[in-house]
Amino acid sequence: MHILQLKKDDGRDLTLYSRRPIDPTLTAPSPNRDPLVANPHLRWHPLRGEWITYASYRQGRTFMPPPEYNPLAPTTDPENPTELPAGDYDVAVFDNQFPSLSLASHNPPQTIVNTLPANGSCEVVVFTEDAGATLATLPLSHLELLFQVWADRTRVLGSKPEIQFVLPFENKGVEVGVTLHHPHGQIYAYPFVPPVPKQMNAQELAHLKETGQPLLQELIRAEIASGERILYRGEHAVAFLPAWARYPYEVWVAPIRRVKDFGCLLPEVRADLARALKTTLLKYDGMWQRSFPYLMAWYQAPQDGEQHPESHLHAEFFPPYRTRDRLKYLAGTELAAGMFANDALPEDKAKDLQAVIVDVES
């Protein structure tokens, strides 16, 4: 992996990654030349016992621009720069211009509840220079590089004393609220372990203490033994619809044996994980004969200096579709009570995706 680190005029970092050497003379453009003054803050929810971040300036962020004004495309007119330079590279990562978390946040306002600076980080990960591509259309070697990028960003962000948890994710499609069509994801680095991974880690740790075995690794072995919900089974990685799925076409992608984070992936595991990921994406697109919308989130161990033998790197896909014709929106029981109601058995939906033939080499 080749890396080139650059600095934008407004002070934001830009890092380019490639499978080939990168031209060292490239410079970092920016549509904004003034220093950023983003100052988000946290407020404590006293009844839920969790932090909420506030960043009202995000209402002014770029929303669905026409293709000729794509801020994630390489710059073609120096007088009208985008976020990225023209050049030969594969993946670009830069600080979000409208962050919900910022290491520079300070002096939070005083309210009737506790407040704190939102000392975290928000990065944009541009998967490719090709605006017409998706993760599903990228070659396996490109996906392997992306795993290395996520590992490097986890290392960089996790080394900061303020950061406790690093979450790479992708919102894809207008159905899940994406504001830019160019293939990209984000990385949020939190000053605490957020509620969802905190709860999952607690369950994993309790199981490890009770049985001596990693919980997700045992569940994956059970899923493989059943075979009923498996979409991909390689030597090192697996994709499956979990027996406990909350969404009709929810898919999990993971190494078969426990790996705590991206940085611990061996080359052969990373290669097989890329196959599992691409198989899932192609099956989604193939079943609907279109670019399928989803939220993809990658969970890994907290970056708090502990070993976390309970944590098992994995992705969870949250697709919005209930059927071919109707969107799945969260209902009262899900939003108000936190209890999901799934109208379809994962075994039945697994059959739908299993029937889609894909070619990951294309």
C-alpha positions in Angstrom: 0.0 0.0 0.0 1.3 3.4 -1.0 0.4 6.5 1.1 0.6 10.3 0.4 -0.3 12.7 3.2 -1.3 16.2 2.3 -2.7 19.3 3.9 -5.6 21.5 2.6 -5.5 25.3 2.6 -8.2 25.3 5.2 -6.2 23.1 7.6 -7.9 19.8 6.9 -5.9 16.6 6.3 -6.1 14.6 3.0 -4.5 11.2 2.7 -4.3 9.3 -0.6 -3.9 5.5 -0.8 -3.0 3.4 -3.8 -1.9 0.0 -4.9 0.7 1.8 -7.0 3.2 4.6 -6.2 1.6 8.0 -6.0 3.0 11.2 -7.6 4.6 13.0 -4.7 4.0 16.4 -6.3 0.2 16.2 -5.9 -1.3 19.0 -3.8 -4.5 19.1 -1.8 -7.3 21.2 -3.3 -10.3 22.4 -1.3 -13.6 24.1 -2.2 -13.1 26.1 1.1 -10.0 28.2 1.6 -10.8 29.7 4.9 -9.9 27.8 8.2 -12.7 25.7 9.5 -14.4 26.8 12.7 -16.6 23.7 13.4 -17.3 23.4 17.1 -19.7 20.6 17.9 -20.6 19.7 21.4 -22.2 16.9 23.5 -25.2 17.0 25.7 -26.1 14.2 28.2 -29.4 12.5 27.9 -30.3 11.9 31.6 -33.0 9.3 31.0 -31.2 7.2 28.4 -27.8 7.6 30.0 -26.0 8.5 26.7 -24.4 11.4 24.9 -25.9 13.3 21.9 -23.8 15.4 19.6 -25.0 18.8 18.3 -23.6 20.4 15.1 -26.3 22.8 13.7 -24.0 24.0 10.9 -24.3 20.6 9.2 -27.6 21.9 7.8 -25.5 23.8 5.3 -23.6 20.8 3.9 -23.7 19.9 0.2 -26.9 18.1 -0.8 -27.4 16.2 -4.0 -25.3 18.4 -6.4 -25.5 17.8 -10.2 -22.7 15.7 -11.6 -20.7 18.7 -12.9 -20.4 20.0 -9.3 -19.5 16.7 -7.7 -17.2 17.7 -4.7 -15.8 14.2 -4.5 -14.6 14.0 -8.1 -11.0 14.8 -8.9 -10.4 18.5 -9.6 -10.4 19.4 -13.3 -10.6 23.2 -13.0 -8.1 24.7 -10.5 -10.3 27.8 -10.3 -13.2 25.6 -9.0 -11.5 23.0 -6.9 -13.2 19.9 -5.4 -12.0 18.0 -2.4 -9.6 15.8 -4.4 -6.7 16.3 -6.7 -6.4 14.9 -10.2 -3.9 12.0 -10.2 -3.5 8.2 -10.1 -4.6 6.8 -6.7 -7.3 4.5 -5.5 -8.8 5.7 -2.2 -8.8 9.2 -0.6 -9.5 10.1 3.0 -10.1 13.7 4.2 -11.5 15.5 7.3 -15.2 16.2 6.9 -15.9 19.9 6.3 -19.1 19.5 8.4 -18.1 17.2 11.3 -20.4 16.0 14.0 -17.2 15.4 16.1 -14.0 17.4 16.1 -10.8 17.3 18.1 -10.8 21.1 18.0 -14.2 21.4 19.7 -14.2 23.6 22.8 -16.2 25.6 25.3 -19.5 23.8 25.0 -22.6 25.9 25.9 -24.1 25.5 29.4 -27.6 24.0 29.7 -29.7 22.3 32.4 -27.9 19.0 31.5 -24.2 18.2 31.4 -22.3 19.2 28.2 -18.8 18.4 26.9 -16.7 19.3 23.8 -17.4 16.7 21.1 -13.8 15.7 20.9 -13.8 13.2 18.2 -13.2 13.0 14.4 -15.2 12.6 11.3 -13.5 11.6 8.0 -14.8 11.0 4.5 -13.5 8.0 2.6 -13.8 8.3 -1.2 -13.7 4.7 -2.4 -12.6 5.4 -6.0 -12.2 8.3 -8.4 -14.9 6.8 -10.6 -18.2 8.5 -9.8 -20.1 5.7 -11.6 -18.7 2.9 -9.6 -19.9 1.2 -6.4 -18.1 -1.1 -3.9 -19.8 -4.0 -5.8 -18.1 -3.1 -9.1 -14.6 -2.6 -7.7 -12.0 -5.4 -8.1 -11.1 -7.6 -5.2 -7.7 -6.0 -4.9 -9.3 -2.6 -4.5 -11.5 -4.0 -1.7 -8.5 -5.5 0.0 -6.8 -2.1 -0.2 -9.9 -0.5 1.4 -9.5 -2.9 4.4 -5.9 -1.7 4.7 -7.1 1.9 4.6 -9.6 1.3 7.4 -6.8 -0.4 9.3 -4.5 2.6 8.8 -7.2 5.1 9.8 -8.1 3.1 12.9 -4.4 3.1 13.8 -4.1 6.9 13.2 -7.3 7.9 14.9 -7.1 5.3 17.7 -3.6 6.6 18.7 -5.2 9.9 19.7 -5.8 10.0 23.5 -9.3 11.4 23.0 -10.5 8.5 20.8 -12.1 5.4 22.2 -13.9 3.8 19.3 -13.5 4.0 15.5 -16.5 3.1 13.2 -16.2 2.9 9.4 -19.5 2.9 7.6 -21.2 3.5 4.3 -24.7 5.0 3.6 -25.6 4.0 0.1 -28.7 5.3 -1.8 -31.2 8.1 -1.3 -33.4 5.6 0.6 -31.0 5.7 3.6 -30.3 9.5 3.4 -27.1 9.8 1.3 -26.4 13.4 0.2 -23.7 12.6 -2.4 -23.9 9.9 -5.0 -20.1 9.5 -5.5 -19.1 6.2 -3.9 -17.9 7.0 -0.5 -18.2 6.2 3.2 -17.3 7.8 6.5 -15.3 7.1 9.6 -16.5 8.4 13.0 -14.0 8.3 15.8 -15.7 8.7 19.1 -14.5 10.0 22.5 -16.4 7.1 24.1 -17.7 3.7 23.1 -21.2 4.4 21.6 -24.2 2.5 23.0 -24.6 -0.2 20.3 -21.0 -1.5 20.2 -20.8 -1.0 24.0 -23.8 -3.4 24.5 -22.4 -5.9 21.9 -19.0 -5.9 23.6 -20.7 -6.4 27.0 -22.5 -9.5 25.7 -19.3 -10.8 24.1 -17.3 -10.3 27.2 -19.9 -12.0 29.4 -19.9 -15.0 27.1 -16.1 -15.2 27.0 -15.9 -15.1 30.8 -18.6 -17.8 31.1 -17.4 -20.2 28.4 -13.9 -19.2 27.5 -15.0 -18.9 23.8 -15.6 -15.8 21.7 -19.3 -15.4 21.2 -19.5 -14.4 17.5 -16.9 -17.0 16.6 -19.2 -19.7 18.2 -22.3 -18.3 16.4 -20.5 -18.3 13.1 -19.5 -21.9 13.5 -23.1 -22.7 14.3 -24.3 -20.8 11.2 -21.8 -22.7 9.1 -22.8 -26.0 10.5 -26.4 -25.2 9.7 -25.7 -23.8 6.3 -29.3 -22.6 6.0 -28.4 -18.8 5.9 -24.9 -18.9 4.4 -24.3 -16.6 1.4 -20.5 -17.1 1.2 -18.2 -19.6 3.0 -14.5 -19.4 2.3 -11.5 -20.7 4.1 -11.2 -17.6 6.3 -14.4 -15.5 5.9 -18.1 -15.9 5.8 -21.3 -13.9 4.8 -24.6 -14.9 6.3 -28.1 -13.8 7.3 -28.0 -14.2 11.1 -30.7 -16.2 12.8 -31.3 -13.1 14.9 -31.6 -10.7 12.0 -33.7 -7.5 12.8 -34.0 -6.5 9.1 -35.5 -8.8 6.3 -32.3 -8.9 4.3 -29.7 -8.1 7.0 -26.3 -9.7 6.2 -23.2 -10.0 8.4 -19.7 -10.4 6.9 -16.9 -11.5 9.2 -13.7 -13.5 9.5 -14.5 -17.1 10.6 -12.0 -17.0 13.4 -12.0 -14.0 15.8 -10.0 -11.0 14.7 -10.3 -7.9 16.9 -9.8 -5.2 14.3 -8.7 -4.4 10.7 -5.1 -4.0 11.8 -5.0 -7.7 12.9 -6.1 -9.1 9.5 -3.6 -11.4 7.9 -3.3 -11.0 4.1 -5.1 -14.3 3.4 -7.9 -13.4 5.7 -8.2 -9.9 4.2 -8.4 -11.4 0.7 -11.1 -13.9 1.7 -13.0 -11.1 3.5 -13.0 -9.1 0.3 -14.6 -12.1 -1.5 -17.3 -12.3 1.2 -18.0 -8.6 1.0 -18.2 -8.5 -2.8 -20.4 -11.6 -2.9 -22.8 -9.9 -0.6 -22.9 -6.7 -2.6 -23.3 -8.5 -5.9 -26.2 -10.6 -4.5 -28.0 -7.5 -3.3 -27.6 -5.8 -6.7 -28.4 -9.0 -8.6 -31.6 -9.7 -6.7 -33.1 -6.2 -7.3 -31.4 -5.7 -10.7 -30.3 -2.3 -9.5 -27.7 -0.6 -7.2 -29.1 -1.7 -3.9 -29.3 0.8 -1.0 -28.0 -0.1 2.5 -26.2 1.1 5.6 -23.0 -1.0 6.1 -21.3 -0.6 9.5 -18.0 -2.3 10.5 -17.6 -3.1 14.2 -14.2 -3.7 15.8 -12.6 -3.6 19.2 -12.5 -0.3 21.1 -9.3 1.8 20.8 -8.7 2.2 24.5 -5.4 0.4 24.9 -7.0 -2.8 26.2 -6.7 -6.2 24.5 -10.4 -6.9 24.0 -10.2 -10.7 23.5 -14.0 -10.7 23.2 -14.3 -8.4 20.2 -14.8 -9.9 16.7 -14.4 -7.7 13.6 -17.5 -7.9 11.4 -19.8 -5.9 9.2 -23.6 -5.5 9.5 -25.8 -4.5 6.6 -29.0 -2.8 7.3 -31.0 -2.6 4.0 -34.2 -0.6 3.9 -36.3 -3.0 1.8 -39.0 -5.2 3.3 -40.1 -6.5 0.0 -39.3 -5.7 -3.6 -41.9 -2.9 -3.5 -42.1 -1.6 0.0 -39.5 0.2 2.1 -38.8 -0.9 5.7 -39.0 2.1 8.0 -38.6 1.9 11.8 -42.0 1.6 13.5 -43.2 2.6 16.9 -42.0 -0.6 18.7 -38.5 -0.1 17.2 -38.1 3.7 17.7 -39.9 4.0 20.9 -39.2 0.7 22.7 -36.0 -0.4 20.9 -37.6 -3.8 20.1 -37.4 -4.8 16.5 -40.3 -6.5 14.7 -39.2 -8.5 11.6 -41.9 -9.5 9.2 -39.8 -12.1 7.4 -37.8 -15.1 8.6 -34.0 -14.8 7.8 -34.1 -18.4 6.5 -36.6 -17.4 3.8 -34.7 -14.3 2.8 -31.5 -16.2 2.7 -33.0 -18.4 0.0 -33.7 -15.3 -2.1 -30.1 -14.2 -1.9 -28.6 -17.7 -2.2 -30.4 -18.0 -5.5 -28.6 -15.1 -7.0 -25.5 -16.3 -9.0 -22.5 -13.8 -8.9 -19.0 -13.6 -10.3 -16.7 -11.8 -7.9 -13.8 -11.8 -10.4 -15.5 -9.5 -12.8 
